[in-house]
Amino acid sequence: MTNDPETTKTVMSAQAFAGLGDGEIAYVKPIMSEDVNELYPGAPPMQPGMRLFALHAADGTPILLTDTREAAIANAWSQELEMVSVH
């Protein structure tokens, strides 16, 4: 075993990783209306087949549900959240 700095990896704990970007970073995720109740259990019934957009905090917590990507991004901007691309 070697302590070569080029091969040594730092491992983050699950708790540290979950807090990464907490309160500062968000992402938009497309979602179908059939899947809304998984993220928003109290949401009213929706017509199936609708494409919606969910704004999520960095830890995956849903913040907002809207019918356009632009509205989700505008909401993130109004809350001073940094948007990131998640693939």
QUICOR-V89752 format. One line per field, one symbol per residue. ss: DSSP state (H for helix, E for strand, - for the rest). psi: psi as a letter, one per 20 degrees, with the letter a starting at -180 (. if undefined). A space follows every 50 residues. Layout:
BEGIN
ss->???
psi->???
END
This chain:
BEGIN
ss->-------------HHHHH------EEEEEEEEHHHHHHH----------- EEEEEEE----EEEEE--HHHHHHHHHH---EE----
psi->qqkphiipqppqrhggghipjpjhqrqppqqqhhighhhnhjqrqqpqjp prpppqrhjippgqpriqhhhgghggghjkpppqpp.
END
